[in-house]
Amino acid sequence: MSNEIPPAWNLKRRIDRDITMMLGLAKGVLLDGVVTDYEARQLHLWLNDRPHLHQQWPAKQLVTRLNQIFEDGTVDDGERRELKKLLSDLEGDKVIVDAGETASTLLPMDDPAPEVVLGDSTFLLTGKFVLGPRDACKSLIRGAGGSCVKQVTKKLDYLVVGVFGSRDWIHGSFGRKIEKAVKYRSEGVPIAIVSEERLAKALESL
């Protein structure tokens, strides 16, 4: 029986490691609130040296935008603002981060945010919620006619992301449930990824 580690497993570990490193680089770029041409170019070079990330969310979004920015070899003010917004969404709510907490990424949220229909819809919760413990949030959903599931499937209606990141997430601002929902959505599966705020508004309107 072979003790060799399968190549696919090694690749997955490498992707996870480099995505975490990318998030750290994004946080470093945003530290002073300014995205310089040098920082943008270094981030572009770093990503181009890692082709195994180019089809992986959220690196794919960042690679695509940086390739567009550097197509003409320069970075203008509008492109710097767009890149800062992309990196900020990736990191999560700045107020939460500045307070020393881990924020959930804003990048995968549906924009514009859809209406959350509670009755006869399926929900999966991830992250930590301001609304209260996850079990309490599930009780509110069930009381409004919705149902809660334990994993992402192609039949899921809403993945609701709590304001705060979870210690269990593989990366600081997102985890496997978000990764899987984004993957399904890119394949045309109509899973809505919404913030805790959208769920709270739907509950308040009852």
KASULQUI-V673561 format. One record per backbone hydrogen bond with DSSP energy under -1.0 kcal/mol. NH is the residue of the N-H (numbers start at 1). CO is the residue of the C=O. Records with the same first field share a line. If there is no record, write none. Layout:
NH->CO ; CO
//
This chain:
10->6
11->7
12->8
13->9
14->10
15->11
16->12
17->13
18->14
19->15
20->16
21->17
22->18
23->19
24->20
25->21
26->22
27->23
28->24
29->25
30->26
33->30
40->36
41->37
42->38
43->39
44->40
45->41
46->42
47->43
48->44
49->45
50->47
53->50
54->51
56->53
60->56
62->58
63->59
64->60
65->61
66->62
67->63
68->64
69->65
70->66
80->76
81->77
82->78
83->79
84->80
85->81
86->82
87->83
88->84
89->85
90->86
91->87
92->88
97->93
98->94
99->95
100->97
101->96
104->163
105->173
106->89
107->89
109->106
110->193
120->145
121->118
123->147
124->158
126->160
128->164
137->133
138->134
139->135
140->136
141->137
142->138
143->139
145->142
146->141
147->121
149->123
156->153
158->122
159->192
160->124
161->194
162->126
164->128
165->102
169->166
171->174
179->175
180->176
181->177
182->178
183->179
184->180
185->181
186->182
188->185
189->184
191->189
192->157
194->159
196->161
199->195
200->196
201->197
202->198
203->199
204->200
205->201
206->203
//
